[in-house]
Amino acid sequence: MKAHDILELPSMPLAGPSYPAGPFRFVDREYMIISYETDADMLRQFLPEPLVPPARPIVHYEWIKMPDSSGFGSYTETGIVISCSLEGEPVNFVSQMYLDSEAPISAGREIWGFPKKYAHPKLELVNDTLTGTLVYGGQLVAMGTMGYKHERQAGDGASTSAQLAKTQINLKIIPGADGRPEICQLVALNLTEITVKGSWTGPGRLHLVPHVNAPVADLPVSRIVGAQHFIADLTLPYGRTVHDYLR
């Protein structure tokens, strides 16, 4: 294979790349997000500089079911997102992610620096309760529940669209062949082409179990401040580097 052919490959391995070229389109992407207050000192430990914690320490625990995503197929993920700011702009730092499919794990880590690990999350409707779970290594480490479609959000999806379009920040660390960081960056991205198909609020609860390799409970739940459920189509474009630790 010639050098120019190698440079056209979207990903490794050469024989059967793990994922195609982006951007990536998602249809009927379903979210359940339970937001809560946590310990301010603990939250600061989870935010890499130069990200600045907010005055009110808010964490968003998310479950996302993706039944139709271009290049990735069907999968579910869950994880922790932290409200913060970068140079005065309100942003969300993606702190932990757990999902059940290899292609989006590889692409997420290699392209945008999403902190993805393999596990078994699930988001399902059980009678009158929207229920999210996370099993890591055979152990239940997270469970969230929400009343199903108790109240439709006002604004015809505008507030949900703005929430989805908010800048996301990832810490991308990729070592070189010598084991030292060859890439060490904060990467920003903004979802585009957003169409909200439904958005609801309701009562929610969240239970987190301490686990050394899935430390979702390290940011303890002090008080639930809200729960959201919405369904949307959207596009995940490529990102941009906003801070380089090696320069």
Secondary structure as UniProt FT lines:
FT   HELIX           3..7
FT   STRAND          24..37
FT   HELIX           40..45
FT   TURN            49..50
FT   STRAND          58..69
FT   TURN            70..72
FT   STRAND          73..86
FT   TURN            87..88
FT   STRAND          89..99
FT   HELIX           102..107
FT   HELIX           108..112
FT   STRAND          116..118
FT   STRAND          120..126
FT   TURN            127..128
FT   STRAND          129..136
FT   TURN            137..138
FT   STRAND          139..147
FT   TURN            148..149
FT   STRAND          151..152
FT   TURN            156..157
FT   HELIX           158..165
FT   STRAND          168..175
FT   TURN            177..178
FT   STRAND          181..189
FT   STRAND          192..201
FT   STRAND          204..208
FT   HELIX           216..218
FT   STRAND          223..236
FT   STRAND          240..244
FT   TURN            245..246
//
